[in-house]
Amino acid sequence: MSTPSEPRDGRTDPSLDAIMSERRRLIDLAYRMLGSLAEAEDVVQETYTRWYALPQRKRDAIESVGGWLTTVASRICLDVLGSARARRERYVGEWIPEPLPERTEWTLGPAGGTAADPADRVTLDESVSMAFLVVLESMTPAERVAFVLHDVFRYSFAEVAEIVGRTTVACRQLASSARRRVRASQVPAGPTAEHAALVRGFKQAWEAKDIKTLVALLDPDATTVADGGGLVSARLQPIDGGERIARYLVDILARTPALTILERMVNGRPGLVARYDGVTVAVYAFGVAGDRIKHIWVVRNPEKLRPWTTEGWGRNTSTGGE
């Protein structure tokens, strides 16, 4: 198996730099498979530990270092996903993927951007959106790994089969099943400019406590899901309906007038960050359908927000393509 970042000079004893150059791609891969940046970093650390635990003669015999690292990381992710399903059944309230820390403020550009790629294979940027990650959570571990490897990172089904230990036909079926889930969820996003305009209007109406405008921006069947992890206050059940959501949000500001709402990119899409006394207390990601906000995902779990409150807003981690 080859990888785009693998050295092609025929060396059988790659340097430390060559091996470590795979780290960014491996974290990109593991984050999409797990929905947790912390777990993705743990997986990559374990992958490198296993590499350096190999006897030198075995390392010398490996033709593709990138392929070996990808195989090991993907298999570790499969194991983590299996145990994660049991852990999340015991999780207090809703579980939302960990948002990627990014200090970038988004700006409104000209309308009419390019729509999502209609092909089966999705782009790296699209695959990191919160809406997409939430759909990945509905997949079985094998579906998720096969889909991410093939449709997102563009490995052949023969390579996927080698990684997950199944037949090529089985991997095709896994990816096809996963693809149907994605299509049924209406994940493909509209132009970023339109998304940003909706979120900015939402922010302004929220700050103004303008329930009427909030309701107009929200889909009548909109849903808000909050993840507090049992560590902070958060609604344990989703809030359904545009008007109920609007009134709930206005009530939050009424009870916490010192809350500051900032425009920030959240997993590659315009979102909002709530800060209180200089600390990030919530990250808001939005799913848009047409000209209305359909989904709001609110991450309140402080363990998932730790990178958003550290100096520089966290880790040197890729959030999309090269």
PyMOL commands that set and color helices and strands:
alter all, ss='L'
color gray80, all
select helices_A, chain A and resi 16-20+23-34+37-53+56-61+65-89+124-127+130-137+141-152+157-164+168-184+192-207+211-217+242-255+302-309+311-313
alter helices_A, ss='H'
color red, helices_A
select strands_A, chain A and resi 218-227+239-240+260-266+269-276+279-289+292-299
alter strands_A, ss='S'
color yellow, strands_A
deselect
rebuild
show_as cartoon
